[in-house]
Amino acid sequence: MVTKVPPRPVAPRRLLRLLLAAGVTATTMAAVPTAAQAAPPAEGDGKAGNTTLTVAVSQSVDSLSPFLAQKLVSTSLHRLAYEYLTNYDAKDAKPIPGLATEWKSSPDKLTWTYTIRKDSKWSDGKPATAEDAAWTFNKMMTDENAATANGSFTSNFKTVTAPDPQTLVIELKKPQATMTALDVPIVPKHVWEKVGDFSKFNNDQQFPIVGNGPFVITDFKVDQYIKLKPNKNFWRGAPKFDELVFKYYKDGDAAVAALQKGEVSFVPNLTPAQAAALKSVKNIKVNDAPGRRFFALATNPGAKAKDGKTFGNGHPALLDPAVRKALFLAVDRTTIVDKVFQGHAVEGEGYIPPRFDSYFWKPNAQQKLAYDPAKAEQLLDQAGYRKNGEGKRVGKDGKPLDFRILCHATDPNDKAIGKYLQEWWGKLGIGLKVECLDNVGDPWTKGDYDLAFDGWSVNPDPDYVLSIHTCGTLPATPKDTGATDNFICDQQFDALYAQQAVEYDAAKRADLVKQMQSRLYDTGYMNIMAYPNALEAYRTDQIRSITTMPEAAGNLWGQDGYWSWWSAVPAASSADSGSDGGSSTGVILGIGAAVVVVVGIGVLLGMKRRSTADDRE
């Protein structure tokens, strides 16, 4: 969705750049960006002083290093600061040119050749070339620490070379279905080749950070904010705001209050109550659209490392499939959607949200674990977990079944659903302690949990969120940190993952992905409770227009690209055109470049951690 604005004249030089961008030659596999995406900001847009777009965030940054970052707030920053080989069209998420203008494969699909654009520069003025891309991928292939975040994309690469500045050649060991969806930020070789230990380098000591995306990260204060400036050399055209600031609010109500006062421009992850209250507030627009995330109940499968050693203190009863099945039979997902999300969500089924219709899967009637507490009681009885005289369900060792669930202290949905689980499971005779922490990452990576509230954002290509449940992502030893989400290691799932990874036929690959979801569902280690809507709001007297993804009924925060913040037009611009832009008063509040700091973004060094439910992409 794009808020429509009247057309404005384009200066000749800018028009020339627009025509060049629109005329990029690409293979039939590479679509040209839509006009709305490709058009740079019109010269002559008047601004009432400096304009700042301030985004309230609630999630801590795990790392500013693209090689380590996995959290949504971090990867969102990297989508703004670095180009990927390809991007996703805001209209329909199809692959479009990014750093590469076109790509083609050999007949056997084992060699891929990318043409690197000539008009991309690093923010320090040096040209961005194929050598930078080759160095990025080779580093990930040869240094396991550099492969922490995105190693699944390069594990099948045989060689990566740059025969010349505009040509990148990737040879594969076997076919790979993600070659037009390599979600890997390309970094400048001349900067990163100086880095020593990639496991400890968080890219947060020297600013501005050199990149070639639409924005440049200019400042960062631990537990305070992140600031970005437009990249004036960006090939699509510079963003229209003078500054973009991600400002941390631990408390969601405080972020909403700041939005109402005009202290921030945009707030994501609203509760239904907050959204309802904001709908009647002048100069605030609420966006409610199908999301790209799932909200899940994760069960500790017995944390272990690749070396075979187990660790953590997960409850042994949860290793019994009957117990896991019974617990989920006693989860009323309809109530969760109606009461917790108040209708701003869809009942959870498969692992991939319905927004991605090609890969969306749901269990059949015989397979589905519908809400049936009586059946859950029966299943536990049959499995030998009987109630004692006090009504407490006891294990085979005679001890009461009492579980713990990790809860994100900053997420009201976790807390609300936790209370329901206590009630529902309590009727089964099972106790539940809801442990709400500011940082659930430490006990999670140590395997010190029984259950946990989990959530990930899914990309148009589902490979990554599937890969985090494979055996290969387990930590090397109990002391290490892997890319695994929940320590799941299932040979049947792994075999299906390997098949889909090499399948180029879209329909056949989609079927394999659905089989993977079916297998994941049956293990009971990852139970999807809901697909929350993207519920967010922005000030129309600060943001005149902005692009959602998809353009028709899509989200603004956490996109598969940089369209929202790159496209955003300051409301002050509408005063010059004599139009309110359809959603603006034409008056921008005086936020300026300096930002008043309240609470902070904590940097957690070198490992994947979860501090809100929207962890990854």
Disulfide bonds with the S-S distance in Angstrom:
Cys407-Cys436 2.19
Cys471-Cys489 2.02
